[in-house]
Amino acid sequence: MTDPMLGLISLLVAVVGVLTGFPMAFVFIFVALLFGFMAIGQQVFNLLTYQFFALMTNVELTAVPLFLFMGYVLEQSGLMDRMFKALQMILGGIKGSLYVIVLATATLFAAATGIVGASVTVLGVMAAPMLIRSNYDTRLSAGSIAAGGTLGILIPPSIMLIVMGPLVGVPVSTLFAAAVIPGLLLAVVYIIYTIIRCHFNPALGPALKYDGPHLSALAKTRELIVGIIPITIVIMATLGLIIGGITTPTDAAATGAFASLVLTALFGRLKWKPLKTAVFRTLETSAFIMFLIGAANFFGAVFARMGSGRLITETLTALQVSPTVMLLLMLFMIFVLGGPLEWIPIVLVVVPILLPVAQDLGFDMLWFCILIAVTLQTSWLTPPLALSSYFLKGVVPQWSMKDIYLGMVQFVALQILVVFLLINFPILVHWLPQVTGLLD
């Protein structure tokens, strides 16, 4: 058997191993060692050492634990809850207002954290009880929370984009700038959809009566500003510095982490127990992500060394189809794999396989990367393996998985619509990097 065919079998074995429930990192390491030793002998052990050492010396990945810490501090501080209540006070009289509030909060939280699990969990804890008490539709409520929470995988500071940048040779700051418009476009499409649904069927999201003390318009505006300012400062301390070309993503991550600590302290929310929780969760998540990146890198290196990637590239490029059809095929492959697999092995193993095909077809790498990111976000919402559904079910156990699934499917259709918009209008990806001078 040839080495390229052996590599394809190793990929199949790795996918089966992951689907059976074994820890993903150990599956990649074991399969790569086994099949790599069969193909290249003892050199596979040198490759293992090199890949993990290269990971530990990658300065750009330092941003990962810093952004995670920033997100977990904000999650534990309760500042998101204050912002949520301020938005409720302003928008409560609109039909479907809670959907708008959930999605607006999710967008700001995504820009402040970049963590999907944390976003869905926090939104579920904050919004679900209020949605239930207000007799909002269960399915549309579940879909709004799950879809809004997944914006964290796309809207900067996205951990996925930090990992993807060095791999595809595109600066992380440019990826961040390119992801802003598609991320905001998704949020706007979600909001418009829920408003239209509630306009034609008010029972899905009735207007809420404000039962608190009477406040003037000026007082309500003040509450809104005070509620949003903390998150806005954190966003400016990270995304603003990166897109403005003032700092690198790593420096901005450190600034954002420091800003979240200072703001939490100024609002009297910096206490030992929540801080300890944030630190431990940062350590756990960072260790998981880094170890998985190292394992996926090693598997990808062995896979490439056996020539399997080149075989797939030659096979795909030999297909007599148009570049658009080939693009749709590649995105569909990523969409399907995004169900059972985490984004890390897809970005580190599958994307390098598809990258030469995209380059041979003359695709713009920045545009191609954002299309991959949006497609991966879609897979978070697609049953039956949609990860967002499990996060949501964990904090809202009274909602059935059937209702959660049916709620998310509505937003998958909206995601697919946005993917087609990005395919047909690349300017949506390129405009902000061009304006900020990050794209030559």
N, C-alpha and C positions, 0 to 999 in steps of 0.2 A: 504493500500500500504506500502511495506517495505521501510525502510530508504535508502538502496542502490538504489532502483528504483527511489525514489524521487530525489536522487542526480543526476541520469542520466537525469531525466527530467529537473532539474535545469541547467545542462550543455547545453542541447538542447535549453532551453529558453535563456540562456546567448548568445549562438552563433547567434540565430535569432535576439536578441536585438542589437548585434553588427552590423549584416548585414543590419539592417534597418536604421543605421546611428546614433544611439544614442551614446553619449560619452562612450567609452569603460570602463573607470574606474567606472562611475556611474552605468553602467549596472551590472558589477560584484558585486559591493557593494549591490545594491538593490536586485538582485536575491539571493545573499548569505544570506542577512538578512531575506528575505521572506521565502525561503525554509529551511534555518537553524532554524528559529523560529518554523516552523512546525515540525521539527525533534528533535531538542534538547532544545527548549524553550529559556528561557532568557539567557542561557549560551552563546548564539551566540553573545550577546553584549560584554561579557567578551573576547570572542575570537577576536572580532573586535579590541578592545583596545590593546590586547596583540600583535596581528600581526603588527599593525602600530608602537607600541612602539619598538618591536624587529627590525623593519626596521630602525628606527631612531638611534638605538644603534649599527647598523652594520657598523663597521669601514671600511670594504673592499669597500663598496659602495661609500665612499668618493671619490674614484678614478673617478667616473662617471662625476661629474661637472668639475673636474680638466682636464680630457681628453677632454671634450667638449669645455672648454675654450681654451685649446691649439689648437684644431682644428679650432675653429672660429677665433682666432687671426691669424693663418696662412692663412685662407681663406680671411680675410680682408686685410692682409698685402701686397698682390700682389707678394709674393715670389714664389708662384706656377707658376705665369705667366712667370717669368724670367727663371725658370727651363724649362718650356715648350718651350720657344723660343730657349734656348741653345740646347735642343735635336733636334729641327727642323733644326738648322744650321748644325748639325753633320750628321743627318740621311736623310735629304731632298732628296738626289739623289736616294734613294731606292724605288722600286715600293711598293706602300702601306705604305710609310714611316709615313704618318700621323696617320694611325691606330696603328703602332708600338709606335709612340710618345704618343698617347692618352693612350694606355694601360700601357706603362712604367711609365708615369706620374701618372696614376690612382693607380698603385701599390705602388709608393712612397708616394702618398697622403694618401692611406689607412693605411700605416704604421705610418703616422704622425698624423692621426686624428681618424680613426675608426668610422666615421660618414657617412652613406650611402647617406643620403639626401644632405649633403654638397658636397660630392664627385661628385655625378651625376650633381648637379647644377653647380659647378665650372667648371667641364669638359665641360659641355654644353655651358657655357658662353665663355670659352677660345677656345675650339676646333671647335664647330659647324660652326661659320662664316668662318673659314679657310677651313674646309672640304667642305663647300658649294662653296666657291670661287674657290677651286681647282678641282671642278667637280668630287668629290669623290661620290661613290654610297651612296644614302641616307639610304638605309636599313642597309648596312654593317657599315656605320658611326654611326647610331643610336644604333645598337647592340654593337659596340665597346665601346661607351660612357656608355651605361647602364650596360653592363657586367663589365667593368672596375670599374665603380662607386660602384657596389655592393661588391667588394672585401673588402670594409671597414667593412662589418659585420663579416668577418672571420679573416683577417690579423690583428694581434695585433697592437695597443691596441684596441681590439674589446670590445665595451660596453656589447655586448651580452655574451661574455665569462666571463666578470667580474661578471655578474649577475648569470650565470650558475654555476660557480665554487663552491660557498658555498652550492648551492642546491644539487649538486650531490656528494659533498664531495671530489672534486678534487681541489688541489691548483690552483689558478688563474695563477700563474707563470708557472706551468706545462702545463696548457691548452694553454697558450700563445706560449710556445715553440713547442707544438704539432701542432699548427695551422700554423706555418710558412711554412713548406714544402708543405702542401696541398694548401695554398694560393698562393705561388710562382708557384706551378705546374699549377694551374688554369691560372695564368697570362701567363706562357710560352705556354700553350696549345692555349690560345686566340691568342697570337702573331703568333705562327706557322700557325694557321688556316688562319689568314688574309694574311700572306705572301704567302701562297700556293694559296689562291684564286686569289690574284693579279698577281701572276706569270703566271697562266694559263689564266687570263682575266685582262690584264693591264688597261682596261677601268674602272674597279672597283676602282682603286687607282693608278693613274699615278704618275711617279716620278716628283718631283718638281724642278724647276730651282731656284737656289739661286740668288736673284736680289740685294743683299746688297753689301757693299764694300768687295773687295777681302781680304781674311784673310788667313794667312798661317795655316798649320796644327797645329802648336804650339799655335797660337792665338785661333783657334777653340777649342782646348783641354782646354785652359785656361778658355774660356767662359763656357764650359761644367762643369768644376770643380767648378767655381764660382757659376754657376746656381744650382748645386746639393748640394754643401756644406751645405747651411742652413738647408735643409730638412734632410740631413744625420746626422747633429748634433742633431736635434730634435729626430730622430729615435734612435740614440745612447743614448740619454739622457733618453729614456723611455724603448724601447724594449731591448736594450743592457744591461741596468742595471738589468732588471727583469730576463732575461734568464741567465745572468751571476751570478745570485744569490746574487747580491750586495744589492739590495733594494727590498722592497715589491712593489706590483703594485701601492699602494696608494702613497708611497714615490716617485716612478718613475713618477707618474702622476703629482705630484707637481713640480718635477724637469723639466719635459717636458713643463709644463705651463710657468715656469720661463724662460726656454731656449727660448721658442717661443717669449716671450716678449723682451728678451735681443737681439735676432737676428733681430727682427723687428725694434728695436731702432737703432741697429748698421747700418742697411741698410737704415735708414732715413724714415721708413714707419710707425713709431709709432705716430699716430695722434689721436686727441681726438675723432672725430666722429666715425672712424672705431673701436676704442677701446670700445667706448660706445655701439656700435652695437653688438660687440662680447660679452660684459658683459650681455646685456639684453637678447640676444639669448641663452646664457648659462643658465641664470636664468629660462627662459621660458621652455627650453628643459629639464633641470634638474627637475623642478617642475613637468612637465608632466610625465617624466619617473618614478620618485619616487612615485608619487601618483598612477600611474598605477601599479607599482610593489606592493605597499601596498594593492591595491584593488584585484589584482590577487592572492597575497598571502592569503588574507582573504578568497576569494572564494575557493582556493585550500584547505585551512585548513577545511572549512565547508564540502567540497566535501569528503575529507578524513575521517572526523569525522562521516559522514553518512555511511561509508563503501563502497562507490561506487567505489573507486579506487581498493579496494581489490576484488570486484566483477569482474571488468574488467580484473585484473591480473589473477584471477582464470580461467576466460573464455578463455583468450588468451593462457595460459599455457596448458589448456586442449585440445587445437587443436592438431590434429595428423599431424603436419608438421615439417619439419626439422628446425633447428635453423636459417639456411640461409634464408629460406622462411619467417620465422617469422620476421627476421630482415628487409627484403624487405617490408613486410606488414607494419611494424612500420614506416619505412622511408616514405613509400607511404602515410600513414596517415598524417604525419607531412608535407609532400609536399602539399597535398590537403588543409590542414588547413592553410598553409602558404599563400595561396592566399587571403582569406578574412580577416585573422587575422594578427595583429602585432606579432613580434617575442616574445614580453614580455609575453602575456598570454599563448603562446605555451610553452615557456620555464618554466613558473611558474605553469601552470595548467596541460598541456598535458604530459610534460616530467616526472613529478613525478608519473603520472599514469603508464607510460611505464617503469620506472626505475626498479621496482621490477621484471617485466618480463625479462628485460635484465640481471638482477642479477641472477635470477633463471636459465637462459640459460647459465650462465657462461661467458657472454660477458665482455671484458675489458672495464671499465668505461671511460677511457681516449679516447680510440678508438671510442666508442659509441657516446660520446659527440661531437667529431669532425665530425663524420658522420652526426649527427643532424645539426650541424652548416652549413656544406656544403649543405645539403638538404634545409635548410631554405634559404640559399643564392639563391638557384635555384628557389625557389618560388617567389623571388623578380622579376624574369625575365619572369615568366609564365603568359601569357594573360589568361583571360581579366582583372584580378585584380592585375597585376604586379605594385607594387608601384613605381618602377624606371621609368616606362613609364610616370607617371604623373609628376614626378620631371623634366624629360627631356622635356616633352611637354610644361611645364610652361616657360622654358627659350628658347625653339626653337619652337615657335608656327607655323612656316611655314611647319614643318614636320607633315604629317598626322599620326594619331594614327595607321592606317593600316600599314604604312611603319615602324613605331617604333616597333609594335608588330612582324611583319615579320622579322625585324632585330634581335630582341631579341631571337626569337625561335631558330635561328641558334646556339646561345651560350648556350641555355638550353640543347641542345643535347651534347655539349662539357662538360657541368657540369655533366650530367648523366654519361658520360664516366669516368670522374674523380671520381665520387662516386663509380663506380664499381672497379676502380683501387685501391681505398682506402680499399674497402671491401676485395679484394683479396691480397693486399700487405699492411698489417698493419704496416710494418716497416716504411712506409712513414710517419706515425703518430708518431711512437715511437723513431725514430732514434735521432732526435735533443734533446728531453728530456733525453735520455740515455747518449748522448755525454756530455751534460752540467751537468749531475749528478742530474737532477731534478726528475728522475724516478729511483726508487730503483729496 
